[in-house]
Amino acid sequence: MDIDSLLQSFQHFGINLGLSRIVKLLDNLGNPHEKVPVIHVAGTNGKGSVCAYLSSVLTQAGYRTGLYTSPHLVDWTERIFVNQQPIASEDLYKLLQKVKDAIAPDEESPTQFEVITAAAWLYFAQQQVDIAVVEVGLGGRLDATNVCSQPLVTVITSISREHWQQLGPTVAHIAGEKAGILKPGCAAVVGPLPKEAEAVVRSRIQELECPIFTPQPARSVSSGWAEYQTLDGRLIQYPLALQGQIQLTNSALALAAIEILQKQGWHISQTAIINGMANTKWPGRIQWVTWKKHKLLLDGAHNPAGAEVLRDYVDTLTNPKITWVMGMMANKDHADIFQALLREGDKLCLVPIPDTSSAIPDDLAKLAAEICPELSFCQSYRDLTSALEAAFASPEDLVVLCGSLYLIGHFFSIK
């Protein structure tokens, strides 16, 4: 049996938020999470890149650093790293087998996400990491990662309306779920939030008496470099390896968390910060790649806020002609994503996402034509390769592949 088959057996339990199963499972495994100091990161967008910055800087500082993120693009091993290196397939398989064996037959079965999360905690404990950077999977309060009682720092990057089917209908409901990762007296770094979300988060912070840090976004100082003002007023200049205006905010959140660690006695030099920021990698998010000798821009852009970030980045480029190659999951806010991305004269090629609950391309084409009737071209394709070939038929166009991280993962798997 391979990793996919082993995890497949838990897939039918779907999304089932709650902490009772993961707590019991970790208890059966000897509570490995209690041996690991943690930075816990939640947010609608930006949490992955903040985790990537933190992991890179802490590794550069000489700490044995765990990183747990989701989803993966191509392979399950992408979710669990130590010192910037993904877990080996055979190690992950053994850990998953150990987790599976720890599930008592008379207990409610954990979900797939809970099983892989338990494997990550087990791996970090076995590897004796000095610190782990852990990204929330969905929401926060009832997420399987939310088992650490005293994180070193918690970070809430951003909040917008996504996964409302599980987290509640309004931004305030969603904020309540994300604020569920805050712990009594533990430092919290909070990014710019909508007013109704900020009120909920601040109220929870006050209740738990958490020291709160709300850093200003860094400012761009020259091509590829940014400047961050520390909490005590010093200025740090560093290279920004990740693209897009939003990284001025995300990198500042990561550096505020680093500064809190420094105040707690962690030794993280300015050189480690500069090298860590320079070496940060976060694939599939505003990333340039080559496909059949063509330059292609990739981004998940799987929710309206992410789509706005991508559109802002595209608008900084000089190419006025854009062809979007898109596929989306059925449960996403298709209309709002199209609204954020599409402009008069753009072209749109729509594709299904294999092996997922994908939105139907013809339905998306009809919706896109209603939302942006000024599109110069809108067509469905049976698969990604034929859509990319059609997109690159106009060599002067900027081609952007987006709409789902699963689609980006599919691209990498066939590239």
N, C-alpha and C positions, 0 to 999 in steps of 0.2 A: 504493500500500500504506500502511496506517496502523500506528500503534504496536502495537495488539493483534495484527494479522496478522503483523507482523515478529517479535514475541516468541513468537507461537503456534508458529512454525516450530522453536523450541527447546524447546517444552513437553514433547515426547515423550521427552526425555532425563531428565525427572523429577528426583528428589533423588538426587544422586550425589556424596557428600561426597569431598573431596580437593582439594589445592592445585595439582597439576601443571598442570591446564588453565588456571586463572586466572593463574598465574605466567607461563605461556607467552603467554597472550593479552595481559597487561599489558606484557610484554616487547615484543611486536609493536607495541604502541601507544606505546612510548617510556617505559614505567614511570611513568605519571603519579602513582601513589600515593606515589612517593618525594619528590614536591615538596610534599606536604601534611602539616602537623603534625596529629596525630590524638589524639582521646580515643576509646578503644575500649570498648564497653559490652556485656556479656553477662549472661544471667540467664534464669530460667524466666519470672518475672513481674517487672514494674517497670522493665524496661530501656527501654521506649518512653517512659514518663513521665520517667525520669531524663534521657534524651536530650533530651526537649522542654524540661525546665528548663534544661539546660546551653546549648542552642542559644539560648534566649530571653535568658538572662543575658549570654552572650558577645556577642550582637548588641547588647544595651543598652549594653554596655561599649565599643562602637565597633569591635569586630573584625568583619571580613568572615567570616561563619561558615557553613560547610557543614553540612548535616544529612542523613544517609542512614538511613532506617528501612524496615521491612517488617513485614507486608504492607501494601498500600494498601487503602483502603475502597472507593473508586469508580474511581479513575483512576491510572494508572501514575505520573503526574507528582507525586503525593503523596509518593513515596518520596525525592525529591531536592529539597532546599531550599537556597537561599542567602539569608541574612539574613531568615529567616522567610517567604520567598516561594518557592512551588513553581516548578520549572523549566517554561518554556513548552513546550507540546506540540511545536511545530516544532523547538525546540532539542533536545529529547529524541529526536525522530525522526532528526535529522541525526547525533546522537551514536551512536545504535544502529546506524545504517547504517555509520558509520565503524568501530564495533566488529565488525560482521558482516564488513566488507571485510578486517579484520585477521586473520580466521581462515583459516589456510592450508588448502587443500583436502585435504591429506594428513594433517592433524592430527585427533585425536579432538575431536568437537564439544563446546563448552562447554554447560553447562546454561543454562536461562532465567535463573536467579538470578545465575549468573556473568556473563552478558551485561549484565544491568541494573547489576550491581555495577561492572563495568568502565566502563560509561557514566558512573556516578556519580564514579568516580575521575577520569575524563577531564574531566568538567564542573568538578569542584573545582579541578583543575590549570589549566584554561583560565580560570576565573573568578578565579584567584590568591587563593583564600581564605586567610585568616590561620590558620585552624584548622578542622578538620572533626570533627563528632561522629558516630561511626559505630556503628550498632547491629548486632550479630551476627544473622545470619539464623537459623541452626540450630546449636546446640551451641557451637562455638568453635574447637577445635583444627583441624578440617578445613573450617571455613566459609570461603567465598570472600572474606569481609572480612578474614581473618586473614593479611594479607600485609605489614602494617606492622611493621618490625623494631624500631622504637623509639617506641612511643606515648608521649605526654606523661604520660598517666594511663590505667590500665585499671580498669574497674569491673565487679564481679560482684555483681549486685543480690540474687539469691535463687536457690535450687536446689530443685526438687522433681521428682517423677517425671513427665516428659512427653517425647514423642518417643523413648520407650525403644526403639522398633523400630529407630531409626537410631543412638541414642547408647549403648545398653547397658541391661541389665535392672534395675540398681539405682541408687539415688541416688548411690552412690560412683562408679559408672561414669560417670554423667552429670556429676558434679563434675569428674572427670578430663578430660572433653571441654571443659567450660567453662573450666577452669584452663589450657587450651591457649592462651588469648589472652595469658597472662602472659609478659612478656619480661624477660631478665636485667637487673637493676638498675632496672627501671621501676616507679614507684610504683603500688600497687594499693589500691583502695578496695573493701572487702568488706562486704556487708550481712549480716544475721542468717541463718545457714545451719543446717540439721539437723546433728547431731553428726558423722555419718559423712561428710557432704559437707565440713564444715569441716576435718576431719582431712586429707582429700585436698588441699584447696586450700592449707591452711597448709604442708603438706609440700612442695608445688610452689613456694610462695613462698620457703620457706627454701632450697630447692635453687637457685633463681634469684637469691637475695639481693635480693628486691624489698622496698623499704620498704612496710610494710602499715599501712593506716588502717581502723579499724572504728568509725565514728562511732555514737554513741547516737542513736536516733530523736529527732527534734525533739519538743517538747511543745506541746500546744495551749494558747494563752494567752487567746484570746477568739474570738468567732465569726469564722471565716475567717482567723485569724492564728496563726502558730506561732513558736516560739523555738528557735534552734539554738545549741548551745554549740560554739564553734570548737575546733580541735585545741589552740590555746594558751589556752583557757579564757574567751575573750570571748563575750558573748551577742549574737546578732543576731535581731531580730524581723522577720518578713516575712509578706506575705499568701500564703495558699495558694489558688491558682486552681483546682486539681484537687480533686475530691471523694474522701472516704473516708479512714478511719483510716490505711491503708497509706501515704498520702502523707506522713505524718510521717516514715516511714522513707525513702521514695524521695527526698523533698526534702533530707533530711540527707545522703544519699549524693551527691547532685548538689553540695551546698554543700561537702562535704569535697573533692570533685574541684576545685571552684573555688578552694578555699583552697590546694590543692597548686599549682595554676597561679599563684596570687599569689606563693607562695614561689619559683616559678621565674622570677618577674619580669614576669608578665602584669599589666597594670593594670586591675583590676576593682574599682570603688568600691562602697561599701555602697548607694549610690543605684542603681547598675546592678543589684545583687543584688535589691533591693526591687522595682524596676520590672520586672526580668526575671521574677521569680517571679510577680508580679501579672499579667503578660501571657502566661503560659504557656498553650498550648492543646494538647490531646491528644484529638482526637475519638474517640467510640465507646467511651470508657472512663469508666464512671460519669458519664454525660452526660444532662442533662435536655433534652428537645426537645418541640416541640408537633406533634401529628399530628391534623389535622382538629379543631382547637380543644381537643384533649385533651392533658394533660400526660403524657409518657411517659419512663420511665427506660431508658437504653440501656447495655449493657456487654457486652464480648466474652465474658468468663467462660468461656473455652474449655478450661480445665483445672481440676482440683479446687482447687488453691490460689487461682486467680482466682475460682472460684465461692464459696469461703469469704470472700474479701475483699468480694465483692458482697453476700453474705448478711449479713455484719457491718454493712455500710453500711445495708442495708434495715432491719435491726433497730434502727437509731438513729432511724428515721422513725416518725411517730406513727400511720401508717395500719396497722391490724391485718390488713386483708384484701388479699391479694396474688394477682394473676393473672400467671403466668409465660407469656410467649410465647417458645417455644424451637425452635431448629433446631440440629442438631450435625453435624459431619463424621463420616463412618463410622469413622475411625481413632481417635476420642477415647475417654476413659475415662467412658463415659456413666453407669455406675452410681455412680461416685465423685462426679461432678458433681451428679447428682440427690440423692445423700446429703447433699452440702454445702448445697444450696439448698432442698429441699422440706420443708415442715412441715405438720402437721395443719391441715386447713381451707383450705390453698392451692388455687388452681385452676391448671390447666396446659393450654395450647393448643400443640400441636406442629405444626411446618411443615417442608416440605423446603426445602433451600437450592438455588436454581436454579444450573445449570451447574457443579456441583461433585460430588465423591463424597460425597453427603449420606447421613446415616443415614435409614432409612425411618421416617417418623413413627409408623406403626402399631406397629412394633417398639419404638420409644421409649416409646409409651403403655403397652404391656404391661409393660416394665421399670419404668417409673415407678410403676405401680400395685402392683408387687411390693415396691418399695423404700419407698413411702409409701402404704400402703393407706388412710390417713386423708385423702387428697386429697378435696376436696369436688366436684371436677370434673376430668375428664381426657379430652381429645378431640383427634383429628387433623384438620387442615385441608389443603385442596389447595394453598393459597398464603397468603402473609403478610397480604395485605389482608383476606381473609375471617377470618383468625385475630384480627387487630387489631380488626375490627368486632365480633366475638363477645366479645373481652376487654372492650371499652369498653361493652358492653351493661349492665354493672353499674357505674354511674357512681361509686359510692363506693369501688371497688377501686383500689389502686395497681397499675398495669400495668408490667411489666418485660420488655423484649425482650433476650434474651441467648442464649448458647450457642455463638456463633461470630462472629468478626470478619467472615467472609464474609457472614453473615446481616445484620450491621449495615451492611455495605457495600451489600448488596441493598436494605435499607430506605432508605438515603440516595439510591440511584439511582432509586427509585420514588416518593419522598416528594413 
